């Protein structure tokens, strides 16, 4: 499916010299950029890493690779499948109320990049502060 991309990534010498001022990233950089997770991979990692329900669902989602999903609807699918396994819905209700569905995946990516501490999920006030930080950083 991505044969054309594989050719670009694995090519050892570029066919044309890059224009001055542009940087051609090494192949390793491109491979790291293209880390994509599927719904099933994230669900599997979540359940494997959390054999018992966890109150820190957002952290567990980030650790399971949910930030590498491509579409916000995939995040909702992941959460529903996790819930089908007897766990609580992993995304905090305050986040669901305050953020649009399209913002949730972006929030998870931001969450992972900023290494948010679990204490922010201790109560609703600190969680709302976290949401404000997220919106300010965008």
C-alpha positions in Angstrom: 0.0 0.0 0.0 2.8 2.4 0.8 5.4 1.0 -1.6 6.1 4.5 -3.0 6.9 5.7 0.5 9.1 2.8 1.3 11.1 3.6 -1.8 11.7 7.1 -0.6 12.6 6.1 2.9 15.0 3.3 2.0 16.7 5.1 -0.9 20.3 5.5 0.0 21.1 8.4 -2.4 18.6 11.0 -3.5 18.1 11.2 -7.2 18.2 15.0 -7.2 20.2 17.3 -5.0 18.1 19.2 -2.5 17.7 22.9 -3.1 19.9 25.1 -1.0 18.5 25.8 2.4 16.4 22.6 2.6 17.3 19.6 4.7 16.6 16.1 3.6 15.9 14.1 6.8 17.8 10.8 7.2 15.8 7.7 6.7 15.7 7.0 10.4 13.9 10.3 11.1 11.3 9.4 8.5 10.7 6.0 10.1 10.2 7.6 13.5 7.8 10.2 12.1 5.6 7.4 10.6 4.8 5.5 13.8 1.2 4.7 13.4 -0.9 2.6 15.7 -4.0 0.7 15.0 -7.1 0.4 17.2 -6.3 -3.2 18.0 -2.7 -2.5 18.8 -3.6 0.2 21.3 -6.4 -1.9 22.9 -4.0 -4.9 23.2 -1.2 -2.8 24.8 -3.7 -1.1 27.2 -5.1 -4.4 28.4 -1.7 -6.0 28.6 -0.1 -3.1 30.5 -3.1 -2.8 32.8 -4.3 -6.3 33.8 -6.6 -4.6 36.4 -8.7 -1.4 35.8 -6.7 1.8 36.4 -8.0 5.2 37.5 -5.4 6.8 35.2 -7.0 6.0 31.9 -5.5 8.8 30.0 -2.0 8.0 31.1 -2.6 4.3 30.2 -3.9 5.3 26.8 -0.7 7.4 26.1 1.5 4.6 27.3 -0.4 2.2 25.0 0.3 4.3 22.0 -3.0 6.0 21.5 -1.3 9.2 20.5 -0.1 7.4 17.4 -3.6 6.9 16.1 -4.5 8.7 12.9 -8.1 9.8 13.5 -10.1 10.9 16.6 -12.8 8.4 15.8 -10.2 5.6 16.3 -9.6 6.9 19.8 -13.3 6.6 20.5 -13.2 3.0 19.1 -10.3 2.2 21.4 -12.1 3.5 24.5 -15.3 1.6 23.6 -13.3 -1.7 23.1 -11.5 -1.2 26.4 -14.9 -0.6 28.1 -16.2 -3.8 26.5 -13.5 -5.7 28.5 -15.0 -4.5 31.8 -12.8 -1.4 32.3 -14.2 2.0 33.0 -14.2 4.4 30.0 -10.5 5.5 30.0 -11.1 9.2 29.2 -12.2 11.2 32.2 -15.8 12.6 31.9 -14.5 16.2 32.4 -12.3 15.8 29.4 -15.2 14.5 27.4 -17.4 17.5 28.5 -14.8 20.2 27.9 -13.1 19.0 24.7 -14.6 18.2 21.4 -14.2 14.7 20.0 -11.7 16.1 17.4 -9.6 17.6 20.2 -9.3 14.5 22.3 -6.6 12.9 20.2 -4.7 16.1 20.0 -5.0 16.4 23.8 -3.5 12.9 24.2 -0.6 13.8 21.9 0.0 17.0 23.9 -0.3 15.0 27.1 2.4 12.6 26.0 4.8 15.3 24.8 4.5 17.2 28.0 4.7 14.3 30.4 1.7 15.3 32.5 1.8 14.1 36.1 -1.0 12.0 37.5 -1.7 14.6 40.2 -3.6 16.7 37.5 -6.3 14.0 37.5 -6.7 14.2 41.3 -9.7 16.5 41.1 -11.8 18.4 38.6 -10.2 21.8 39.3 -6.7 20.6 38.5 -8.0 18.8 35.5 -9.6 22.0 34.2 -6.2 23.8 34.8 -4.6 21.1 32.6 -7.2 21.7 29.9 -6.5 25.4 30.0 -2.7 24.7 29.6 -3.5 22.5 26.6 -5.6 25.2 25.0 -2.9 27.8 25.7 -0.2 25.7 24.1 -2.0 25.1 20.9 
